[in-house]
Amino acid sequence: MNVTRAISMPIEKEKAAGVLFSALQFFRLDPSFHSLMNNEKLVAKQDFLGVFDRFQERNRVAAYTLTGLSADCDILLWSVSPRLEDFIEMSNRLQESGFGKHLVLVRSHLGTLSAPGSGSRMLFVQPFPEEALAALTAPAPDAGGKLQVLDGRGLGEQPLVALFESDDPLAFRRVLARSPETAGAPVHVCVLRDIRDLVDGIA
């Protein structure tokens, strides 16, 4: 399945529900996976991909690589659904699958979004303080991407998280220049990948 189409295909129940929940889960691959025999690795990856495909048919799930861009994460799974229970079921099933047993959850963000992702090549993720909200979301000339705020108030550990999608690796820098309050906060740079290419690349 085309990567962008997997994110952008319409889901009618999202429109009917009126609210979209979103979960971002950052994983690293445990080194124990590399000690498996080649045939064991193949079976483990096929098991994981089968589970992923089933959930991608029902909800919006996108996979991103952070390999070479982050010291502690390899994969980001970004899920969007009108039901919180979908995230619980998907996480349980993926972690029970062969390859998923070797993925260690490093951090996660949970909240609501106004719209699904656009499928741009890069996703920039940055938690930010509430005092920066007005400046970040104020009308401004096109910054070269799509900015959304993941509202985690009452749901997640981080109250507000900026999600910026773009094909320009420097575009988010221009967005952050609007708000000095965001200076120094960590930014995760994530690159959209087909899940099969991503798994084969790190495993």
Summary of the structure (lengths in Angstrom):
residues: 203
radius of gyration: 16.9
end to end distance: 20.7
largest distance: 54.1
contacts: 629
relative contact order: 0.21
helix: 39%
strand: 30%
